[in-house]
Every structure is written in C-alpha cells, then in structure tokens.
Amino acid sequence: MRYKRPDYKNANSIVEAAKRELQFTLSLKPTDEAAATIVRNIYECFRMLGDALLVARGIKSEDHIAPINELLKLKVNTTRPIYLIESLRTLRHSINYYGYQPKKTEVEDAIGIAKSCFFPLFEKVKEIITEA
C-alpha cells in the first residue's frame, strides 16, 4: 500500500460507479455465456466499495485483498454474512487465472450475495466518506 492525500471526491465517484455497474450487472440474464462476466462484475463492485474507503483515507492499494478486507471490517446488517464476499474473490480468481466456468448455482449465489450485501455496504461506505 502507498499513502497519498485523501480524495473524497474520487472516493464518492468510485462508490457511485460501483452502484451503476452493479445495477447493470443485475439486469443481465444469468446464462452460461454471461456467467463469468456476472461473477467478475459483482466482485469488482464490492472491490470498488473497499477501494473507495481506502482512497478516502489516502491509501492506494496494490492488490485486491486490501479493499475487500476494508469492507469486511464494516459493521452492517445484511441478510447474508459479508465474509461471503471473500468467496467471490476466490471464484473470480479461478475464472480469470484458470479458465473456470462458473456453474449456474454459483452465479445465482453471487447474485444473492450482491442483492443481500451490496446496498447495505454501499450506504455504510457513503456514510463514512461523507463524514470524513
């Protein structure tokens, strides 16, 4: 990680972009052809939320682990545990680096995680960025 000046405007832009991307991704029909894209995009939206937290604190992450860890530290009420986001990271890694084709159940699970966890985390991240 590298330290720089906190950038709340950029952090807010990242959060809003994550929301737009997720809304688009959730509008996609979960087919075999779209499966990898859906999982990747959902993961990326969560990563962007974590990245926004880091940007607001003046930290530039060098990997995907730090932003996800920032999200996992947040206290939010969700219908599913937020630690499941880590499983999205693992699944995305398998897709990107091993050519794994996600099963329909895995895509449906990723969509379920997004629907239950993203918006509570989105609201919490917005609150943190706004208060900073």
C-alpha positions in Angstrom: 0.0 0.0 0.0 1.0 3.5 -0.7 -0.1 6.6 1.1 -1.3 9.8 -0.6 -3.7 12.6 0.1 -7.3 11.6 0.9 -9.6 12.2 -2.0 -13.2 12.2 -1.0 -14.5 13.3 -4.4 -12.8 10.4 -6.1 -14.0 8.0 -3.4 -17.6 9.2 -4.0 -17.2 8.8 -7.8 -15.9 5.2 -7.2 -18.9 4.4 -5.0 -21.4 5.7 -7.5 -19.7 3.9 -10.3 -19.9 0.6 -8.3 -23.6 1.2 -7.8 -24.2 1.8 -11.5 -22.1 -1.2 -12.5 -24.0 -3.5 -10.1 -27.4 -2.3 -11.2 -26.4 -3.1 -14.8 -24.9 -6.4 -13.9 -28.0 -7.5 -12.0 -30.1 -6.7 -15.1 -28.2 -9.3 -17.1 -29.8 -12.7 -17.5 -27.7 -15.4 -15.8 -26.8 -17.6 -18.8 -23.8 -19.8 -19.3 -22.3 -17.2 -21.7 -22.8 -14.4 -19.2 -21.9 -16.3 -16.0 -18.2 -15.4 -15.8 -19.0 -11.7 -16.6 -21.7 -11.5 -13.9 -19.4 -13.0 -11.2 -16.5 -10.8 -12.2 -18.6 -7.6 -12.2 -20.3 -8.4 -8.9 -16.9 -9.0 -7.3 -15.5 -5.8 -8.9 -18.3 -3.7 -7.5 -17.5 -4.9 -4.0 -13.8 -4.3 -4.6 -14.7 -0.8 -5.7 -16.5 -0.1 -2.5 -13.5 -1.1 -0.5 -11.2 0.8 -2.8 -13.3 4.0 -2.1 -12.8 3.6 1.6 -9.0 3.4 1.0 -9.0 6.4 -1.3 -10.9 8.4 1.2 -8.2 7.5 3.8 -5.4 8.4 1.4 -4.3 4.8 0.7 -3.6 3.4 -2.7 -3.9 -0.4 -2.7 -1.6 -2.5 -4.7 -3.9 -5.6 -4.7 -7.5 -6.8 -4.4 -7.1 -8.1 -0.9 -6.8 -4.7 1.0 -10.1 -3.3 -0.4 -12.0 -6.4 0.4 -10.5 -6.5 3.9 -11.7 -2.9 4.4 -15.3 -4.0 3.6 -15.1 -7.0 5.9 -14.2 -4.7 8.8 -17.5 -2.8 8.5 -20.4 -3.4 10.8 -23.6 -3.6 8.7 -26.8 -5.6 9.0 -27.2 -7.9 6.0 -29.3 -10.9 5.3 -26.2 -12.9 4.4 -22.8 -12.6 6.1 -20.4 -10.2 4.4 -17.5 -12.6 4.7 -19.0 -14.4 1.7 -17.5 -11.6 -0.4 -14.2 -13.4 0.0 -15.7 -16.4 -1.8 -16.5 -14.1 -4.7 -12.8 -13.1 -4.8 -11.7 -16.8 -4.9 -14.3 -17.6 -7.6 -13.2 -14.6 -9.7 -9.6 -15.7 -9.4 -10.4 -19.2 -10.7 -12.3 -17.6 -13.6 -9.5 -15.2 -14.5 -6.5 -17.3 -14.0 -7.7 -20.9 -14.6 -10.4 -20.5 -17.1 -13.0 -21.8 -14.7 -16.6 -21.6 -16.0 -18.9 -20.9 -13.1 -22.0 -23.1 -12.6 -25.4 -21.7 -12.6 -25.7 -22.2 -8.9 -22.5 -20.2 -8.3 -23.8 -17.4 -10.4 -27.1 -17.4 -8.6 -25.2 -17.4 -5.3 -23.1 -14.4 -6.4 -26.3 -12.6 -7.4 -27.8 -13.4 -4.0 -24.7 -12.1 -2.2 -24.8 -8.9 -4.2 -28.5 -8.4 -3.5 -28.2 -9.0 0.2 -24.8 -7.3 0.9 -24.1 -4.6 -1.6 -26.6 -1.9 -0.8 -26.1 -2.0 3.0 -22.4 -1.8 2.4 -22.9 0.9 -0.2 -24.9 3.0 2.3 -22.2 2.5 5.0 -19.4 3.4 2.7 -21.2 6.6 1.6 -21.8 7.5 5.2 -18.1 7.0 6.1 -16.9 9.0 3.1 -19.4 11.8 3.7 -18.5 12.1 7.4 -14.7 12.1 6.7 
